[in-house]
Amino acid sequence: MCTLSRKRSISYLSFRILFMEQKRTWWKEGIVYQIYPRSFKDTTGSGIGDLRGIIEKLDYIASLGVDIIWLNPIYDSPNDDNGYDIRNYKAIMTEFGTMDDFDQLLAGMKARNLKLVMDLVVNHCSDEHEWFRQARSSRENPYRDYFHWWPAEKGIPPKRWSYFDVNEDAWQYDAQTDAYYLHYFAVKQPDLKWENPIVRQEIYEMMHFWFEKGVDGFRMDVIPFISKDTNYPEIEAQAPSEFIAYYANGPKVHEYLNELNEKVISKYDAFTVGEGPGIHINQALDFVHEDRKEMDMFFHFDLMSLDRKPGEVFTMREDRWKLSEFKKVFNEWDSAFAKAGWGSLFLANHDFPRAVSRWGNDSQEHSKNSATLLQTFLLTMRGTPYFYQGDEIGMTNVCFTDIKDYRDINTINRYETVKNNGGDLNKFMDNEQHTARENARTPMQWDSSSQAGFTTSKPWIRLNPSHKKGINVAYQEQENCSILSYFRKITALRKSNPSLVYGDYECLNPEHEQVYAYTRTQEAQRLLILLNFSNETVHFSLPKHINYNRKVKLISNSLILDEQTYKELILSAWQAIVYRLE
Ligand code: GLC
Protein backbone atom coordinates (compact mmCIF):
# COMPACT_ATOMS: atom_id res chain seq x y z
CA MET A 1 0.00 0.00 0.00
CA CYS A 2 2.75 2.29 1.10
CA THR A 3 4.88 1.42 -1.97
CA LEU A 4 2.00 2.00 -4.30
CA SER A 5 1.27 5.47 -3.02
CA ARG A 6 4.98 6.28 -3.22
CA LYS A 7 5.06 5.14 -6.82
CA ARG A 8 2.01 7.22 -7.56
CA SER A 9 3.54 10.30 -6.05
CA ILE A 10 6.77 9.76 -8.01
CA SER A 11 4.95 9.54 -11.30
CA TYR A 12 2.85 12.54 -10.36
CA LEU A 13 6.10 14.38 -9.64
CA SER A 14 7.69 13.46 -12.95
CA PHE A 15 4.49 14.43 -14.70
CA ARG A 16 4.60 17.79 -12.97
CA ILE A 17 8.22 18.37 -13.90
CA LEU A 18 7.49 17.47 -17.50
CA PHE A 19 4.42 19.64 -17.47
CA MET A 20 6.32 22.57 -16.04
CA GLU A 21 9.11 22.24 -18.54
CA GLN A 22 6.67 22.37 -21.38
CA LYS A 23 4.29 25.00 -20.17
CA ARG A 24 4.38 27.64 -22.86
CA THR A 25 3.36 31.25 -22.27
CA TRP A 26 3.58 34.45 -24.28
CA TRP A 27 5.79 36.11 -21.72
CA LYS A 28 8.35 33.31 -21.88
CA GLU A 29 8.46 33.50 -25.67
CA GLY A 30 8.34 37.29 -25.91
CA ILE A 31 11.24 39.66 -26.38
CA VAL A 32 11.00 42.83 -24.31
CA TYR A 33 11.97 46.31 -25.45
CA GLN A 34 12.31 48.84 -22.65
CA ILE A 35 11.47 52.48 -23.33
CA TYR A 36 12.64 55.36 -21.18
CA PRO A 37 9.99 57.82 -22.41
CA ARG A 38 11.85 60.93 -21.31
CA SER A 39 14.64 60.12 -23.75
CA PHE A 40 12.83 58.34 -26.56
CA LYS A 41 11.21 60.89 -28.88
CA ASP A 42 9.98 64.44 -28.34
CA THR A 43 7.09 65.62 -30.54
CA THR A 44 6.33 68.94 -28.87
CA GLY A 45 9.72 70.64 -28.96
CA SER A 46 9.98 70.64 -25.17
CA GLY A 47 13.27 68.76 -25.16
CA ILE A 48 11.57 65.91 -23.25
CA GLY A 49 10.32 62.72 -24.88
CA ASP A 50 6.57 62.09 -24.81
CA LEU A 51 3.88 59.49 -25.45
CA ARG A 52 3.12 60.78 -28.94
CA GLY A 53 6.78 60.21 -29.71
CA ILE A 54 6.36 56.56 -28.85
CA ILE A 55 3.20 56.38 -30.96
CA GLU A 56 5.18 57.84 -33.88
CA LYS A 57 7.78 55.09 -33.53
CA LEU A 58 5.48 52.09 -33.08
CA ASP A 59 6.11 50.78 -36.59
CA TYR A 60 9.83 50.99 -35.97
CA ILE A 61 9.50 49.13 -32.67
CA ALA A 62 7.35 46.42 -34.25
CA SER A 63 9.91 46.07 -37.07
CA LEU A 64 12.55 45.07 -34.52
CA GLY A 65 10.82 41.76 -33.88
CA VAL A 66 10.11 42.50 -30.22
CA ASP A 67 6.77 41.63 -28.61
CA ILE A 68 6.48 43.45 -25.31
CA ILE A 69 7.17 47.06 -24.42
CA TRP A 70 8.14 47.94 -20.86
CA LEU A 71 7.55 51.63 -20.21
CA ASN A 72 9.42 53.35 -17.41
CA PRO A 73 7.01 55.36 -15.22
CA ILE A 74 4.74 57.75 -17.09
CA TYR A 75 2.62 58.82 -14.11
CA ASP A 76 2.23 62.32 -12.72
CA SER A 77 5.41 63.13 -10.83
CA PRO A 78 7.53 66.06 -9.66
CA ASN A 79 10.44 64.13 -11.19
CA ASP A 80 12.83 64.12 -8.31
CA ASP A 81 13.82 60.65 -9.51
CA ASN A 82 12.50 60.87 -13.09
CA GLY A 83 9.05 59.47 -12.48
CA TYR A 84 9.94 56.99 -9.73
CA ASP A 85 8.41 59.47 -7.30
CA ILE A 86 4.71 59.30 -8.12
CA ARG A 87 2.32 62.08 -7.20
CA ASN A 88 -0.77 60.56 -8.78
CA TYR A 89 -0.89 56.92 -9.87
CA LYS A 90 -3.84 57.43 -12.16
CA ALA A 91 -2.68 60.47 -14.10
CA ILE A 92 -0.14 60.93 -16.88
CA MET A 93 2.93 63.11 -16.34
CA THR A 94 2.15 66.48 -17.97
CA GLU A 95 5.45 66.53 -19.88
CA PHE A 96 4.59 63.16 -21.43
CA GLY A 97 1.05 64.02 -22.60
CA THR A 98 -2.49 63.11 -21.62
CA MET A 99 -4.58 60.05 -20.79
CA ASP A 100 -5.98 60.32 -24.29
CA ASP A 101 -2.44 59.96 -25.67
CA PHE A 102 -1.98 56.94 -23.45
CA ASP A 103 -5.19 55.32 -24.74
CA GLN A 104 -4.06 55.92 -28.31
CA LEU A 105 -0.65 54.49 -27.56
CA LEU A 106 -2.17 51.34 -26.12
CA ALA A 107 -4.54 50.98 -29.09
CA GLY A 108 -1.61 51.42 -31.48
CA MET A 109 0.31 48.73 -29.66
CA LYS A 110 -2.62 46.31 -29.69
CA ALA A 111 -3.05 46.90 -33.44
CA ARG A 112 0.55 45.74 -33.88
CA ASN A 113 0.34 42.81 -31.47
CA LEU A 114 2.63 44.47 -28.98
CA LYS A 115 2.01 43.94 -25.28
CA LEU A 116 2.45 46.66 -22.69
CA VAL A 117 4.15 46.29 -19.33
CA MET A 118 3.94 49.31 -17.03
CA ASP A 119 6.24 50.20 -14.17
CA LEU A 120 4.67 49.67 -10.75
CA VAL A 121 6.35 51.85 -8.14
CA VAL A 122 4.71 51.02 -4.83
CA ASN A 123 7.47 50.66 -2.30
CA HIS A 124 7.29 54.45 -2.11
CA CYS A 125 5.49 57.39 -3.67
CA SER A 126 6.27 61.11 -3.86
CA ASP A 127 6.14 63.37 -0.83
CA GLU A 128 3.83 65.45 -3.04
CA HIS A 129 1.28 62.62 -3.25
CA GLU A 130 -1.95 63.57 -1.51
CA TRP A 131 -1.51 60.63 0.88
CA PHE A 132 1.77 61.97 2.18
CA ARG A 133 0.65 65.60 2.25
CA GLN A 134 -2.19 64.50 4.51
CA ALA A 135 -0.05 62.10 6.52
CA ARG A 136 2.61 64.61 7.43
CA SER A 137 0.07 67.28 8.47
CA SER A 138 -0.70 65.72 11.87
CA ARG A 139 -0.17 62.56 13.86
CA GLU A 140 -3.93 62.04 13.97
CA ASN A 141 -4.53 62.35 10.23
CA PRO A 142 -6.28 59.26 8.77
CA TYR A 143 -3.46 58.92 6.19
CA ARG A 144 -0.76 58.94 8.87
CA ASP A 145 -0.55 55.16 8.89
CA TYR A 146 0.07 55.00 5.13
CA PHE A 147 3.74 55.64 5.90
CA HIS A 148 6.46 54.61 8.36
CA TRP A 149 7.00 57.04 11.23
CA TRP A 150 9.36 57.13 14.20
CA PRO A 151 8.26 59.65 16.86
CA ALA A 152 11.18 61.84 17.91
CA GLU A 153 10.45 61.34 21.61
CA LYS A 154 11.78 57.80 21.16
CA GLY A 155 15.20 59.22 20.27
CA ILE A 156 17.15 58.71 17.05
CA PRO A 157 15.81 55.77 15.03
CA PRO A 158 18.06 52.73 14.33
CA LYS A 159 20.27 53.21 11.27
CA ARG A 160 18.76 52.52 7.88
CA TRP A 161 20.82 53.16 4.74
CA SER A 162 19.30 55.15 1.88
CA TYR A 163 20.20 55.01 -1.81
CA PHE A 164 19.88 58.68 -2.75
CA ASP A 165 20.12 60.55 0.53
CA VAL A 166 23.04 62.97 0.84
CA ASN A 167 23.70 61.60 4.34
CA GLU A 168 22.84 58.04 3.29
CA ASP A 169 20.24 58.16 6.05
CA ALA A 170 16.82 56.62 5.34
CA TRP A 171 15.12 58.45 8.22
CA GLN A 172 14.11 62.04 7.56
CA TYR A 173 13.15 64.27 10.44
CA ASP A 174 9.91 66.16 9.79
CA ALA A 175 9.42 69.09 12.20
CA GLN A 176 5.71 69.51 11.55
CA THR A 177 4.87 66.44 13.63
CA ASP A 178 8.23 66.00 15.36
CA ALA A 179 8.82 62.57 13.85
CA TYR A 180 11.04 60.81 11.32
CA TYR A 181 9.70 59.13 8.20
CA LEU A 182 11.34 56.27 6.34
CA HIS A 183 12.65 56.63 2.78
CA TYR A 184 14.88 53.90 1.37
CA PHE A 185 15.41 56.16 -1.65
CA ALA A 186 15.35 59.98 -1.86
CA VAL A 187 13.95 62.29 0.81
CA LYS A 188 11.06 62.99 -1.57
CA GLN A 189 10.25 59.25 -1.85
CA PRO A 190 8.61 58.22 1.44
CA ASP A 191 8.10 54.46 1.80
CA LEU A 192 4.51 53.24 1.79
CA LYS A 193 3.38 51.11 4.71
CA TRP A 194 2.22 47.79 3.25
CA GLU A 195 1.49 46.57 6.76
CA ASN A 196 -1.61 48.76 6.59
CA PRO A 197 -4.27 46.74 4.68
CA ILE A 198 -5.89 49.94 3.40
CA VAL A 199 -2.66 50.85 1.61
CA ARG A 200 -2.65 47.46 -0.07
CA GLN A 201 -6.28 47.92 -1.14
CA GLU A 202 -5.45 51.30 -2.67
CA ILE A 203 -2.58 49.73 -4.64
CA TYR A 204 -4.67 46.81 -5.88
CA GLU A 205 -7.46 49.11 -6.93
CA MET A 206 -4.98 51.27 -8.87
CA MET A 207 -3.58 48.19 -10.61
CA HIS A 208 -7.09 47.15 -11.64
CA PHE A 209 -7.55 50.61 -13.13
CA TRP A 210 -4.62 50.04 -15.51
CA PHE A 211 -5.56 46.42 -16.26
CA GLU A 212 -9.08 47.50 -17.14
CA LYS A 213 -7.52 49.84 -19.67
CA GLY A 214 -5.83 46.83 -21.22
CA VAL A 215 -2.23 46.77 -20.03
CA ASP A 216 -0.62 43.33 -19.96
CA GLY A 217 1.56 43.37 -16.90
CA PHE A 218 3.82 45.21 -14.51
CA ARG A 219 7.51 45.55 -13.86
CA MET A 220 7.51 45.90 -10.10
CA ASP A 221 10.04 48.40 -8.81
CA VAL A 222 12.18 47.23 -5.84
CA ILE A 223 9.35 44.90 -4.94
CA PRO A 224 11.15 42.77 -2.33
CA PHE A 225 11.49 45.88 -0.13
CA ILE A 226 7.76 46.31 0.55
CA SER A 227 7.57 44.42 3.84
CA LYS A 228 9.18 45.97 6.92
CA ASP A 229 9.57 45.04 10.55
CA THR A 230 7.60 47.95 11.98
CA ASN A 231 9.51 47.76 15.26
CA TYR A 232 12.46 49.02 13.20
CA PRO A 233 15.00 47.08 15.27
CA GLU A 234 18.73 47.73 15.32
CA ILE A 235 20.33 45.68 12.56
CA GLU A 236 23.90 44.62 12.05
CA ALA A 237 24.31 45.75 8.46
CA GLN A 238 27.26 47.99 7.60
CA ALA A 239 27.79 47.90 3.82
CA PRO A 240 25.01 49.00 1.43
CA SER A 241 24.67 45.45 0.09
CA GLU A 242 23.97 44.19 3.64
CA PHE A 243 21.20 46.72 4.06
CA ILE A 244 19.77 45.74 0.69
CA ALA A 245 19.72 42.05 1.63
CA TYR A 246 17.95 42.98 4.86
CA TYR A 247 15.40 45.15 3.01
CA ALA A 248 14.61 42.29 0.61
CA ASN A 249 13.81 39.89 3.43
CA GLY A 250 10.96 41.59 5.22
CA PRO A 251 8.78 39.29 7.32
CA LYS A 252 5.71 39.43 5.07
CA VAL A 253 7.09 39.92 1.58
CA HIS A 254 5.73 36.56 0.36
CA GLU A 255 2.37 37.07 2.00
CA TYR A 256 1.95 40.43 0.26
CA LEU A 257 3.10 39.18 -3.14
CA ASN A 258 0.76 36.26 -2.86
CA GLU A 259 -2.12 38.52 -1.95
CA LEU A 260 -1.32 40.91 -4.79
CA ASN A 261 -1.33 37.97 -7.16
CA GLU A 262 -4.60 36.61 -5.87
CA LYS A 263 -6.42 39.94 -5.72
CA VAL A 264 -5.14 41.40 -8.98
CA ILE A 265 -2.79 39.50 -11.30
CA SER A 266 -4.69 36.20 -11.30
CA LYS A 267 -7.75 37.96 -12.71
CA TYR A 268 -5.99 38.78 -16.00
CA ASP A 269 -3.79 37.15 -18.61
CA ALA A 270 -0.96 39.23 -17.23
CA PHE A 271 2.61 38.82 -16.17
CA THR A 272 4.82 40.40 -13.56
CA VAL A 273 8.54 40.87 -13.42
CA GLY A 274 9.98 42.13 -10.18
CA GLU A 275 13.09 44.16 -9.75
CA GLY A 276 14.89 41.96 -7.25
CA PRO A 277 17.80 43.65 -5.49
CA GLY A 278 18.81 41.65 -2.45
CA ILE A 279 17.15 38.38 -3.53
CA HIS A 280 19.64 35.57 -3.02
CA ILE A 281 19.67 32.77 -5.58
CA ASN A 282 18.64 30.28 -2.89
CA GLN A 283 15.42 32.24 -2.45
CA ALA A 284 14.68 32.56 -6.17
CA LEU A 285 11.98 29.89 -6.37
CA ASP A 286 10.22 31.24 -3.31
CA PHE A 287 9.34 34.22 -5.47
CA VAL A 288 8.70 32.64 -8.87
CA HIS A 289 7.81 28.97 -8.47
CA GLU A 290 4.48 28.59 -10.30
CA ASP A 291 2.87 26.94 -7.29
CA ARG A 292 3.59 29.89 -5.03
CA LYS A 293 1.59 32.33 -7.12
CA GLU A 294 3.67 35.39 -6.38
CA MET A 295 5.38 36.75 -9.49
CA ASP A 296 6.47 35.31 -12.82
CA MET A 297 10.09 36.35 -12.93
CA PHE A 298 12.47 38.89 -11.48
CA PHE A 299 15.71 40.68 -12.28
CA HIS A 300 18.47 39.44 -10.03
CA PHE A 301 21.44 41.72 -9.36
CA ASP A 302 24.34 39.25 -9.43
CA LEU A 303 25.51 40.33 -12.86
CA MET A 304 25.03 44.00 -12.08
CA SER A 305 27.35 43.71 -9.09
CA LEU A 306 30.04 41.78 -10.97
CA ASP A 307 32.08 44.86 -11.82
CA ARG A 308 31.47 46.57 -8.47
CA LYS A 309 33.49 46.55 -5.25
CA PRO A 310 32.26 43.86 -2.88
CA GLY A 311 29.51 45.26 -0.67
CA GLU A 312 29.20 48.43 -2.77
CA VAL A 313 26.48 49.40 -5.19
CA PHE A 314 27.98 52.25 -7.16
CA THR A 315 31.76 51.86 -6.99
CA MET A 316 33.70 49.96 -9.63
CA ARG A 317 36.07 47.22 -8.55
CA GLU A 318 39.69 47.81 -9.44
CA ASP A 319 40.36 44.85 -11.74
CA ARG A 320 38.28 43.95 -14.77
CA TRP A 321 35.49 41.36 -14.44
CA LYS A 322 36.40 37.95 -15.83
CA LEU A 323 34.45 35.96 -18.39
CA SER A 324 34.53 32.90 -16.12
CA GLU A 325 32.74 34.96 -13.44
CA PHE A 326 30.21 36.20 -15.98
CA LYS A 327 29.47 32.61 -17.04
CA LYS A 328 29.20 31.49 -13.44
CA VAL A 329 26.38 33.97 -12.87
CA PHE A 330 24.45 32.75 -15.90
CA ASN A 331 25.14 29.08 -15.21
CA GLU A 332 23.91 29.31 -11.66
CA TRP A 333 20.80 31.27 -12.48
CA ASP A 334 19.93 29.03 -15.40
CA SER A 335 20.08 25.99 -13.18
CA ALA A 336 17.99 27.73 -10.51
CA PHE A 337 15.11 27.84 -13.01
CA ALA A 338 15.85 24.67 -14.96
CA LYS A 339 12.87 22.77 -13.55
CA ALA A 340 10.54 25.46 -12.25
CA GLY A 341 10.15 29.20 -12.34
CA TRP A 342 11.51 31.33 -15.14
CA GLY A 343 14.41 33.76 -15.50
CA SER A 344 14.84 37.18 -17.02
CA LEU A 345 17.89 38.15 -19.04
CA PHE A 346 19.27 41.65 -19.23
CA LEU A 347 22.62 43.35 -19.65
CA ALA A 348 21.50 46.95 -19.24
CA ASN A 349 18.59 49.18 -18.36
CA HIS A 350 17.90 52.77 -17.30
CA ASP A 351 19.84 52.28 -14.05
CA PHE A 352 23.08 50.99 -15.51
CA PRO A 353 25.68 51.88 -18.11
CA ARG A 354 25.30 50.82 -21.72
CA ALA A 355 25.70 47.10 -22.40
CA VAL A 356 28.30 47.45 -25.14
CA SER A 357 30.49 49.73 -23.02
CA ARG A 358 30.21 47.50 -19.98
CA TRP A 359 30.23 43.94 -21.26
CA GLY A 360 31.61 44.48 -24.78
CA ASN A 361 34.16 46.88 -26.23
CA ASP A 362 32.85 50.24 -27.42
CA SER A 363 35.94 51.24 -29.41
CA GLN A 364 35.57 52.09 -33.10
CA GLU A 365 37.22 48.79 -33.98
CA HIS A 366 35.14 46.45 -31.84
CA SER A 367 31.84 48.12 -31.00
CA LYS A 368 29.88 46.68 -33.91
CA ASN A 369 30.88 43.10 -33.30
CA SER A 370 30.67 43.32 -29.56
CA ALA A 371 27.20 44.92 -29.71
CA THR A 372 25.92 42.17 -31.97
CA LEU A 373 27.64 39.50 -29.88
CA LEU A 374 25.76 40.73 -26.82
CA GLN A 375 22.49 40.69 -28.77
CA THR A 376 23.25 37.13 -29.83
CA PHE A 377 23.95 36.19 -26.24
CA LEU A 378 20.65 37.49 -24.81
CA LEU A 379 18.64 36.00 -27.65
CA THR A 380 20.13 32.53 -27.38
CA MET A 381 19.92 32.07 -23.62
CA ARG A 382 17.07 30.56 -21.64
CA GLY A 383 14.83 33.19 -20.03
CA THR A 384 12.95 36.24 -21.25
CA PRO A 385 15.35 38.71 -22.91
CA TYR A 386 15.07 42.44 -22.14
CA PHE A 387 16.64 45.04 -24.40
CA TYR A 388 16.96 48.67 -23.48
CA GLN A 389 16.23 51.35 -26.09
CA GLY A 390 19.30 52.00 -28.22
CA ASP A 391 20.79 48.53 -27.67
CA GLU A 392 19.53 47.64 -31.13
CA ILE A 393 21.88 50.25 -32.64
CA GLY A 394 24.74 49.71 -30.19
CA MET A 395 24.46 52.94 -28.19
CA THR A 396 27.49 53.51 -25.94
CA ASN A 397 28.25 55.28 -22.66
CA VAL A 398 28.34 59.07 -22.84
CA CYS A 399 30.91 59.37 -20.03
CA PHE A 400 30.10 62.89 -18.82
CA THR A 401 33.08 64.48 -17.09
CA ASP A 402 31.40 67.62 -15.71
CA ILE A 403 28.96 67.36 -12.81
CA LYS A 404 26.87 70.07 -14.52
CA ASP A 405 25.94 67.60 -17.26
CA TYR A 406 24.34 65.21 -14.79
CA ARG A 407 20.59 65.36 -14.10
CA ASP A 408 20.32 62.20 -12.02
CA ILE A 409 19.63 62.58 -8.31
CA ASN A 410 21.83 59.57 -7.71
CA THR A 411 25.00 61.14 -9.11
CA ILE A 412 24.22 64.66 -7.93
CA ASN A 413 23.52 63.67 -4.31
CA ARG A 414 26.44 61.28 -4.06
CA TYR A 415 28.69 64.05 -5.39
CA GLU A 416 27.45 66.20 -2.49
CA THR A 417 28.14 63.37 -0.05
CA VAL A 418 31.72 63.01 -1.26
CA LYS A 419 32.19 66.78 -1.16
CA ASN A 420 30.74 67.08 2.35
CA ASN A 421 33.00 64.29 3.57
CA GLY A 422 36.08 65.87 2.00
CA GLY A 423 36.40 62.90 -0.38
CA ASP A 424 38.19 62.71 -3.72
CA LEU A 425 35.85 64.29 -6.26
CA ASN A 426 38.07 63.45 -9.23
CA LYS A 427 37.99 59.82 -8.30
CA PHE A 428 34.23 60.06 -7.88
CA MET A 429 33.80 61.62 -11.32
CA ASP A 430 36.02 58.98 -12.92
CA ASN A 431 33.89 56.28 -11.37
CA GLU A 432 30.67 57.92 -12.61
CA GLN A 433 31.92 57.84 -16.19
CA HIS A 434 31.67 54.08 -16.04
CA THR A 435 28.76 53.55 -13.68
CA ALA A 436 26.38 56.54 -13.91
CA ARG A 437 22.78 55.97 -14.91
CA GLU A 438 23.02 58.94 -17.30
CA ASN A 439 25.04 56.71 -19.61
CA ALA A 440 21.78 54.98 -20.43
CA ARG A 441 19.58 58.06 -20.30
CA THR A 442 20.92 60.24 -23.10
CA PRO A 443 18.38 60.65 -25.91
CA MET A 444 17.69 57.91 -28.42
CA GLN A 445 19.68 58.53 -31.59
CA TRP A 446 17.33 58.61 -34.56
CA ASP A 447 19.60 60.33 -37.08
CA SER A 448 22.83 62.32 -37.40
CA SER A 449 21.24 65.79 -37.30
CA SER A 450 22.22 68.22 -34.58
CA GLN A 451 19.67 66.93 -32.03
CA ALA A 452 19.82 63.34 -33.33
CA GLY A 453 16.19 63.53 -34.45
CA PHE A 454 15.14 63.34 -30.81
CA THR A 455 13.92 66.92 -30.43
CA THR A 456 13.81 70.22 -32.27
CA SER A 457 14.99 72.17 -29.24
CA LYS A 458 17.52 71.63 -26.46
CA PRO A 459 17.27 68.12 -25.03
CA TRP A 460 16.74 67.78 -21.26
CA ILE A 461 20.10 66.03 -21.07
CA ARG A 462 23.08 66.29 -23.40
CA LEU A 463 23.21 63.98 -26.39
CA ASN A 464 25.88 61.43 -26.95
CA PRO A 465 27.96 62.79 -29.88
CA SER A 466 28.22 59.25 -31.24
CA HIS A 467 25.01 59.88 -33.21
CA LYS A 468 27.25 61.66 -35.72
CA LYS A 469 29.40 58.55 -36.09
CA GLY A 470 26.97 55.99 -37.41
CA ILE A 471 25.24 55.16 -34.14
CA ASN A 472 21.81 56.26 -35.25
CA VAL A 473 18.74 54.56 -36.67
CA ALA A 474 18.57 56.38 -40.05
CA TYR A 475 22.14 55.47 -40.96
CA GLN A 476 21.81 51.88 -39.84
CA GLU A 477 18.54 51.43 -41.73
CA GLN A 478 20.46 51.96 -44.97
CA GLU A 479 23.44 49.83 -44.17
CA ASN A 480 23.13 46.14 -44.94
CA CYS A 481 25.32 44.81 -42.19
CA SER A 482 24.42 47.26 -39.45
CA ILE A 483 23.94 46.45 -35.80
CA LEU A 484 20.26 47.23 -36.36
CA SER A 485 19.85 44.82 -39.27
CA TYR A 486 21.62 42.10 -37.28
CA PHE A 487 19.23 42.70 -34.39
CA ARG A 488 16.24 42.09 -36.66
CA LYS A 489 17.80 38.89 -37.97
CA ILE A 490 18.60 37.52 -34.56
CA THR A 491 15.15 38.29 -33.09
CA ALA A 492 13.70 36.42 -36.09
CA LEU A 493 16.06 33.52 -35.41
CA ARG A 494 14.82 33.22 -31.83
CA LYS A 495 11.23 33.24 -33.06
CA SER A 496 11.81 30.45 -35.54
CA ASN A 497 13.71 28.21 -33.10
CA PRO A 498 11.68 27.34 -30.01
CA SER A 499 14.72 25.51 -28.66
CA LEU A 500 16.24 28.95 -28.08
CA VAL A 501 13.38 29.69 -25.72
CA TYR A 502 12.71 26.37 -24.05
CA GLY A 503 15.72 24.18 -24.85
CA ASP A 504 18.10 22.92 -22.19
CA TYR A 505 21.22 24.99 -21.71
CA GLU A 506 24.68 23.53 -21.29
CA CYS A 507 27.77 25.67 -20.85
CA LEU A 508 30.70 23.90 -22.55
CA ASN A 509 33.62 25.82 -21.09
CA PRO A 510 32.97 27.47 -17.73
CA GLU A 511 36.66 28.26 -17.11
CA HIS A 512 37.64 29.70 -20.51
CA GLU A 513 38.40 33.42 -20.25
CA GLN A 514 37.78 34.40 -23.88
CA VAL A 515 35.13 32.18 -25.40
CA TYR A 516 31.65 31.49 -24.10
CA ALA A 517 30.38 28.30 -25.75
CA TYR A 518 27.07 26.61 -25.00
CA THR A 519 24.39 24.43 -26.48
CA ARG A 520 20.63 24.75 -26.42
CA THR A 521 18.88 21.43 -26.93
CA GLN A 522 15.26 20.54 -27.33
CA GLU A 523 14.29 17.06 -28.49
CA ALA A 524 16.21 16.42 -31.72
CA GLN A 525 17.33 20.00 -32.21
CA ARG A 526 20.71 21.06 -30.88
CA LEU A 527 22.16 24.51 -31.38
CA LEU A 528 25.74 25.47 -30.67
CA ILE A 529 26.49 29.07 -29.73
CA LEU A 530 30.02 30.41 -29.79
CA LEU A 531 30.87 33.87 -28.52
CA ASN A 532 34.36 35.31 -28.50
CA PHE A 533 34.32 37.89 -25.71
CA SER A 534 37.80 39.16 -26.55
CA ASN A 535 39.74 41.52 -28.80
CA GLU A 536 41.79 38.67 -30.26
CA THR A 537 41.37 35.84 -32.69
CA VAL A 538 40.97 32.70 -30.63
CA HIS A 539 41.47 29.01 -31.48
CA PHE A 540 38.92 27.03 -29.61
CA SER A 541 38.33 23.26 -29.32
CA LEU A 542 34.92 21.81 -28.67
CA PRO A 543 34.76 19.36 -25.79
CA LYS A 544 34.88 15.62 -26.52
CA HIS A 545 31.22 14.91 -25.89
CA ILE A 546 30.02 17.32 -28.58
CA ASN A 547 29.65 15.17 -31.68
CA TYR A 548 27.82 15.89 -34.86
CA ASN A 549 27.82 15.01 -38.56
CA ARG A 550 27.61 18.49 -39.84
CA LYS A 551 27.13 21.98 -38.52
CA VAL A 552 24.87 24.41 -40.29
CA LYS A 553 25.51 28.09 -39.71
CA LEU A 554 22.33 29.92 -38.72
CA ILE A 555 23.87 33.32 -38.11
CA SER A 556 27.21 35.00 -37.56
CA ASN A 557 28.09 38.63 -36.93
CA SER A 558 31.26 38.38 -39.03
CA LEU A 559 32.83 36.20 -41.69
CA ILE A 560 33.58 32.68 -40.59
CA LEU A 561 37.25 31.89 -41.01
CA ASP A 562 37.82 28.96 -43.39
CA GLU A 563 40.49 27.12 -41.47
CA GLN A 564 37.96 25.58 -39.14
CA THR A 565 38.12 21.84 -38.76
CA TYR A 566 35.70 19.42 -37.14
CA LYS A 567 36.36 20.39 -33.53
CA GLU A 568 38.93 23.16 -33.85
CA LEU A 569 37.25 26.47 -34.41
CA ILE A 570 38.73 29.87 -35.02
CA LEU A 571 36.81 32.85 -33.85
CA SER A 572 37.73 36.41 -34.77
CA ALA A 573 37.54 39.21 -32.19
CA TRP A 574 34.02 39.51 -30.74
CA GLN A 575 32.68 36.98 -33.20
CA ALA A 576 29.32 35.39 -32.47
CA ILE A 577 28.13 32.29 -34.35
CA VAL A 578 25.07 30.10 -33.97
CA TYR A 579 25.23 26.64 -35.56
CA ARG A 580 22.68 23.87 -35.79
CA LEU A 581 24.37 20.56 -35.13
CA GLU A 582 23.09 17.65 -37.20
C1 GLC B 1 14.43 51.28 -9.11
C2 GLC B 1 14.38 52.03 -10.41
C3 GLC B 1 15.25 53.25 -10.29
C4 GLC B 1 14.70 54.12 -9.18
C5 GLC B 1 14.56 53.33 -7.89
C6 GLC B 1 13.71 54.06 -6.90
O1 GLC B 1 15.68 50.80 -8.83
O2 GLC B 1 14.76 51.20 -11.45
O3 GLC B 1 15.35 53.97 -11.48
O4 GLC B 1 15.54 55.21 -9.00
O5 GLC B 1 13.95 52.09 -8.08
O6 GLC B 1 12.38 54.03 -7.32
Boltz pocket constraint, residues with backbone or C-beta under 6 A from the ligand:
constraints:
  - pocket:
      binder: B
      contacts: [[A, 81], [A, 84], [A, 85], [A, 121], [A, 185], [A, 221], [A, 222], [A, 275], [A, 350], [A, 351]]
      max_distance: 6.0
